[in-house]
Amino acid sequence: MVQTPLRTDKWVVATWEEYLQAIEALACENAKGYYYNSQMRIEMLPVGPSRS
């Protein structure tokens, strides 16, 4: 199965099922997800020494 890279920090058109799949795939990473009006946005949270 070929997977396309997940676009982050940008609103993209997606179904609720696609959003749930994206969130599940990123469950172990530092990410926040939003779904509104048939669009989703995934934000990758910065991680590093300055965030401690």
PDB file as gemmi writes it, atoms N, CA and C in Angstrom:
CRYST1    1.000    1.000    1.000  90.00  90.00  90.00 P 1                      
ATOM      1  N   MET A   1       0.846  -1.181   0.000  1.00  0.00           N  
ATOM      2  CA  MET A   1       0.000   0.000   0.000  1.00  0.00           C  
ATOM      3  C   MET A   1       0.891   1.243   0.000  1.00  0.00           C  
ATOM      4  N   VAL A   2       0.628   2.154  -0.895  1.00  0.00           N  
ATOM      5  CA  VAL A   2       1.367   3.405  -0.973  1.00  0.00           C  
ATOM      6  C   VAL A   2       0.638   4.453  -0.146  1.00  0.00           C  
ATOM      7  N   GLN A   3       1.383   5.103   0.741  1.00  0.00           N  
ATOM      8  CA  GLN A   3       0.776   6.141   1.559  1.00  0.00           C  
ATOM      9  C   GLN A   3       1.331   7.491   1.143  1.00  0.00           C  
ATOM     10  N   THR A   4       0.436   8.448   0.993  1.00  0.00           N  
ATOM     11  CA  THR A   4       0.893   9.799   0.703  1.00  0.00           C  
ATOM     12  C   THR A   4       1.242  10.481   2.013  1.00  0.00           C  
ATOM     13  N   PRO A   5       2.241  11.342   2.004  1.00  0.00           N  
ATOM     14  CA  PRO A   5       2.603  12.044   3.238  1.00  0.00           C  
ATOM     15  C   PRO A   5       1.438  12.884   3.751  1.00  0.00           C  
ATOM     16  N   LEU A   6       1.292  12.907   5.038  1.00  0.00           N  
ATOM     17  CA  LEU A   6       0.229  13.670   5.669  1.00  0.00           C  
ATOM     18  C   LEU A   6       0.609  15.144   5.698  1.00  0.00           C  
ATOM     19  N   ARG A   7      -0.257  15.991   5.179  1.00  0.00           N  
ATOM     20  CA  ARG A   7       0.010  17.427   5.201  1.00  0.00           C  
ATOM     21  C   ARG A   7      -0.284  17.946   6.596  1.00  0.00           C  
ATOM     22  N   THR A   8       0.649  18.690   7.139  1.00  0.00           N  
ATOM     23  CA  THR A   8       0.467  19.227   8.476  1.00  0.00           C  
ATOM     24  C   THR A   8       0.469  20.737   8.443  1.00  0.00           C  
ATOM     25  N   ASP A   9      -0.098  21.317   9.497  1.00  0.00           N  
ATOM     26  CA  ASP A   9      -0.164  22.770   9.669  1.00  0.00           C  
ATOM     27  C   ASP A   9      -0.888  23.474   8.525  1.00  0.00           C  
ATOM     28  N   LYS A  10      -1.866  22.789   7.946  1.00  0.00           N  
ATOM     29  CA  LYS A  10      -2.669  23.365   6.872  1.00  0.00           C  
ATOM     30  C   LYS A  10      -4.030  22.681   6.862  1.00  0.00           C  
ATOM     31  N   TRP A  11      -5.097  23.436   6.643  1.00  0.00           N  
ATOM     32  CA  TRP A  11      -6.435  22.855   6.548  1.00  0.00           C  
ATOM     33  C   TRP A  11      -6.562  22.150   5.202  1.00  0.00           C  
ATOM     34  N   VAL A  12      -7.032  20.903   5.221  1.00  0.00           N  
ATOM     35  CA  VAL A  12      -7.254  20.130   4.007  1.00  0.00           C  
ATOM     36  C   VAL A  12      -8.630  19.484   4.068  1.00  0.00           C  
ATOM     37  N   VAL A  13      -9.246  19.321   2.916  1.00  0.00           N  
ATOM     38  CA  VAL A  13     -10.559  18.685   2.830  1.00  0.00           C  
ATOM     39  C   VAL A  13     -10.394  17.203   3.140  1.00  0.00           C  
ATOM     40  N   ALA A  14     -11.238  16.684   4.031  1.00  0.00           N  
ATOM     41  CA  ALA A  14     -11.164  15.275   4.422  1.00  0.00           C  
ATOM     42  C   ALA A  14     -12.497  14.843   5.005  1.00  0.00           C  
ATOM     43  N   THR A  15     -12.741  13.551   4.945  1.00  0.00           N  
ATOM     44  CA  THR A  15     -13.930  13.008   5.599  1.00  0.00           C  
ATOM     45  C   THR A  15     -13.606  12.778   7.065  1.00  0.00           C  
ATOM     46  N   TRP A  16     -14.627  12.575   7.858  1.00  0.00           N  
ATOM     47  CA  TRP A  16     -14.427  12.285   9.282  1.00  0.00           C  
ATOM     48  C   TRP A  16     -13.610  10.999   9.444  1.00  0.00           C  
ATOM     49  N   GLU A  17     -13.857   9.992   8.604  1.00  0.00           N  
ATOM     50  CA  GLU A  17     -13.122   8.734   8.669  1.00  0.00           C  
ATOM     51  C   GLU A  17     -11.643   8.944   8.352  1.00  0.00           C  
ATOM     52  N   GLU A  18     -11.327   9.784   7.363  1.00  0.00           N  
ATOM     53  CA  GLU A  18      -9.932  10.082   7.040  1.00  0.00           C  
ATOM     54  C   GLU A  18      -9.241  10.788   8.204  1.00  0.00           C  
ATOM     55  N   TYR A  19      -9.969  11.691   8.850  1.00  0.00           N  
ATOM     56  CA  TYR A  19      -9.426  12.387  10.012  1.00  0.00           C  
ATOM     57  C   TYR A  19      -9.103  11.401  11.131  1.00  0.00           C  
ATOM     58  N   LEU A  20     -10.030  10.496  11.425  1.00  0.00           N  
ATOM     59  CA  LEU A  20      -9.804   9.510  12.482  1.00  0.00           C  
ATOM     60  C   LEU A  20      -8.604   8.622  12.163  1.00  0.00           C  
ATOM     61  N   GLN A  21      -8.455   8.228  10.910  1.00  0.00           N  
ATOM     62  CA  GLN A  21      -7.312   7.411  10.503  1.00  0.00           C  
ATOM     63  C   GLN A  21      -6.008   8.175  10.682  1.00  0.00           C  
ATOM     64  N   ALA A  22      -5.992   9.447  10.337  1.00  0.00           N  
ATOM     65  CA  ALA A  22      -4.784  10.262  10.475  1.00  0.00           C  
ATOM     66  C   ALA A  22      -4.408  10.412  11.939  1.00  0.00           C  
ATOM     67  N   ILE A  23      -5.385  10.671  12.790  1.00  0.00           N  
ATOM     68  CA  ILE A  23      -5.114  10.820  14.224  1.00  0.00           C  
ATOM     69  C   ILE A  23      -4.610   9.504  14.810  1.00  0.00           C  
ATOM     70  N   GLU A  24      -5.207   8.396  14.395  1.00  0.00           N  
ATOM     71  CA  GLU A  24      -4.771   7.089  14.886  1.00  0.00           C  
ATOM     72  C   GLU A  24      -3.330   6.803  14.456  1.00  0.00           C  
ATOM     73  N   ALA A  25      -2.975   7.159  13.235  1.00  0.00           N  
ATOM     74  CA  ALA A  25      -1.619   6.932  12.728  1.00  0.00           C  
ATOM     75  C   ALA A  25      -0.595   7.765  13.494  1.00  0.00           C  
ATOM     76  N   LEU A  26      -1.005   8.907  14.036  1.00  0.00           N  
ATOM     77  CA  LEU A  26      -0.096   9.798  14.754  1.00  0.00           C  
ATOM     78  C   LEU A  26      -0.241   9.695  16.266  1.00  0.00           C  
ATOM     79  N   ALA A  27      -0.910   8.657  16.744  1.00  0.00           N  
ATOM     80  CA  ALA A  27      -1.219   8.536  18.169  1.00  0.00           C  
ATOM     81  C   ALA A  27       0.018   8.586  19.056  1.00  0.00           C  
ATOM     82  N   CYS A  28       1.138   8.067  18.601  1.00  0.00           N  
ATOM     83  CA  CYS A  28       2.331   8.038  19.445  1.00  0.00           C  
ATOM     84  C   CYS A  28       3.226   9.259  19.226  1.00  0.00           C  
ATOM     85  N   GLU A  29       2.880  10.136  18.311  1.00  0.00           N  
ATOM     86  CA  GLU A  29       3.675  11.332  18.056  1.00  0.00           C  
ATOM     87  C   GLU A  29       3.018  12.536  18.733  1.00  0.00           C  
ATOM     88  N   ASN A  30       3.780  13.603  18.883  1.00  0.00           N  
ATOM     89  CA  ASN A  30       3.244  14.827  19.477  1.00  0.00           C  
ATOM     90  C   ASN A  30       2.512  15.617  18.395  1.00  0.00           C  
ATOM     91  N   ALA A  31       1.206  15.441  18.361  1.00  0.00           N  
ATOM     92  CA  ALA A  31       0.401  16.113  17.344  1.00  0.00           C  
ATOM     93  C   ALA A  31      -0.951  16.504  17.935  1.00  0.00           C  
ATOM     94  N   LYS A  32      -1.514  17.552  17.394  1.00  0.00           N  
ATOM     95  CA  LYS A  32      -2.876  17.969  17.726  1.00  0.00           C  
ATOM     96  C   LYS A  32      -3.689  17.912  16.448  1.00  0.00           C  
ATOM     97  N   GLY A  33      -4.942  17.515  16.573  1.00  0.00           N  
ATOM     98  CA  GLY A  33      -5.793  17.431  15.405  1.00  0.00           C  
ATOM     99  C   GLY A  33      -7.078  18.214  15.593  1.00  0.00           C  
ATOM    100  N   TYR A  34      -7.548  18.778  14.500  1.00  0.00           N  
ATOM    101  CA  TYR A  34      -8.792  19.548  14.490  1.00  0.00           C  
ATOM    102  C   TYR A  34      -9.612  19.115  13.285  1.00  0.00           C  
ATOM    103  N   TYR A  35     -10.931  19.078  13.451  1.00  0.00           N  
ATOM    104  CA  TYR A  35     -11.834  18.770  12.341  1.00  0.00           C  
ATOM    105  C   TYR A  35     -12.995  19.748  12.404  1.00  0.00           C  
ATOM    106  N   TYR A  36     -13.231  20.439  11.294  1.00  0.00           N  
ATOM    107  CA  TYR A  36     -14.309  21.425  11.243  1.00  0.00           C  
ATOM    108  C   TYR A  36     -14.761  21.604   9.806  1.00  0.00           C  
ATOM    109  N   ASN A  37     -16.061  21.569   9.601  1.00  0.00           N  
ATOM    110  CA  ASN A  37     -16.653  21.889   8.306  1.00  0.00           C  
ATOM    111  C   ASN A  37     -16.032  21.073   7.172  1.00  0.00           C  
ATOM    112  N   SER A  38     -15.908  19.763   7.384  1.00  0.00           N  
ATOM    113  CA  SER A  38     -15.349  18.826   6.401  1.00  0.00           C  
ATOM    114  C   SER A  38     -13.889  19.095   6.057  1.00  0.00           C  
ATOM    115  N   GLN A  39     -13.169  19.698   6.989  1.00  0.00           N  
ATOM    116  CA  GLN A  39     -11.739  19.919   6.807  1.00  0.00           C  
ATOM    117  C   GLN A  39     -11.000  19.498   8.070  1.00  0.00           C  
ATOM    118  N   MET A  40      -9.760  19.033   7.870  1.00  0.00           N  
ATOM    119  CA  MET A  40      -8.956  18.652   9.025  1.00  0.00           C  
ATOM    120  C   MET A  40      -7.638  19.407   9.008  1.00  0.00           C  
ATOM    121  N   ARG A  41      -7.072  19.537  10.202  1.00  0.00           N  
ATOM    122  CA  ARG A  41      -5.764  20.171  10.361  1.00  0.00           C  
ATOM    123  C   ARG A  41      -5.016  19.390  11.427  1.00  0.00           C  
ATOM    124  N   ILE A  42      -3.808  18.987  11.097  1.00  0.00           N  
ATOM    125  CA  ILE A  42      -2.941  18.288  12.039  1.00  0.00           C  
ATOM    126  C   ILE A  42      -1.748  19.207  12.302  1.00  0.00           C  
ATOM    127  N   GLU A  43      -1.497  19.491  13.564  1.00  0.00           N  
ATOM    128  CA  GLU A  43      -0.366  20.334  13.940  1.00  0.00           C  
ATOM    129  C   GLU A  43       0.642  19.475  14.689  1.00  0.00           C  
ATOM    130  N   MET A  44       1.868  19.507  14.235  1.00  0.00           N  
ATOM    131  CA  MET A  44       2.942  18.811  14.916  1.00  0.00           C  
ATOM    132  C   MET A  44       3.517  19.747  15.961  1.00  0.00           C  
ATOM    133  N   LEU A  45       3.526  19.308  17.204  1.00  0.00           N  
ATOM    134  CA  LEU A  45       4.014  20.129  18.289  1.00  0.00           C  
ATOM    135  C   LEU A  45       5.542  20.079  18.358  1.00  0.00           C  
ATOM    136  N   PRO A  46       6.170  21.221  18.548  1.00  0.00           N  
ATOM    137  CA  PRO A  46       7.627  21.220  18.644  1.00  0.00           C  
ATOM    138  C   PRO A  46       8.087  20.506  19.914  1.00  0.00           C  
ATOM    139  N   VAL A  47       9.134  19.751  19.774  1.00  0.00           N  
ATOM    140  CA  VAL A  47       9.699  19.026  20.902  1.00  0.00           C  
ATOM    141  C   VAL A  47      11.185  19.317  20.946  1.00  0.00           C  
ATOM    142  N   GLY A  48      11.642  19.651  22.108  1.00  0.00           N  
ATOM    143  CA  GLY A  48      13.062  19.925  22.239  1.00  0.00           C  
ATOM    144  C   GLY A  48      13.379  20.457  23.624  1.00  0.00           C  
ATOM    145  N   PRO A  49      14.643  20.731  23.877  1.00  0.00           N  
ATOM    146  CA  PRO A  49      15.057  21.204  25.196  1.00  0.00           C  
ATOM    147  C   PRO A  49      14.418  22.527  25.606  1.00  0.00           C  
ATOM    148  N   SER A  50      14.100  23.374  24.644  1.00  0.00           N  
ATOM    149  CA  SER A  50      13.515  24.656  24.979  1.00  0.00           C  
ATOM    150  C   SER A  50      12.064  24.538  25.445  1.00  0.00           C  
ATOM    151  N   ARG A  51      11.463  23.376  25.253  1.00  0.00           N  
ATOM    152  CA  ARG A  51      10.064  23.157  25.638  1.00  0.00           C  
ATOM    153  C   ARG A  51       9.928  22.463  26.971  1.00  0.00           C  
ATOM    154  N   SER A  52      10.999  22.237  27.690  1.00  0.00           N  
ATOM    155  CA  SER A  52      10.924  21.507  28.947  1.00  0.00           C  
ATOM    156  C   SER A  52      10.487  22.378  30.090  1.00  0.00           C  
TER     157      SER A  52                                                      
END                                                                             
